[in-house]
Amino acid sequence: MAVAHTSEIRLKVGLDENRVPEELTWSAEDGGVNNEEAKAMLLSVWDSKNKESLKIDLWTKDMPVEEMKLFFHQTLLTMSDTFMRATQDEKMTATMKDFCDYFAEKLEL
């Protein structure tokens, strides 16, 4: 099947003199996002040739620790939802959600 349309997502990372992220912005024109500020990002890409996940994890040096905890909790929850949509595995999705509850409880979120 031929590609009928392409969509681009752009990430821009502003670094300090030590190459530590100072600023993160992202754009996704098809989604109506243009140079929106972010404090953290997690990007995972599946390399099907090598059967491995490649990732980039970045956060700005002014990202508050409490917000990072919330970010991780929300990311884990959305990963559970994505896992369900991708696999229809209700049992494992429920297990993942249980872990998210445990995670939130331990961090007192």
Steps between C-alpha positions, in 0.01 A plus 500: 500500500636841402538781749221750437604767748788579731492679832794650682565537872790728588692516826739781583743480793680809624820405683721690743879514472522151658245359254235469772146573375380852584198507270282243327244593236296287265283549194247280326319705239238232429413508871492878521815518714760763416814551709335401828724497806559176688707422808554130431462242224530125457528370145508130417546361151477131406788372287338195340821396328688458828187428710581771753363822636701817445429793724573858584418631848550872556393751760598858564708583802212701644254208487371465858541155655133493608392569141736227377326253732161603360636482145620144554173393661293646217735346242465157660120535496492599134740217415250262663224642280718474190591141589130413522419661165795324335459153651146469641665324798261598780672294769844655451348847461331457839833389649670808356226726641545333841869588482409859412281515811788358709743749343269793584446373854873464569570848362199641686357649182 
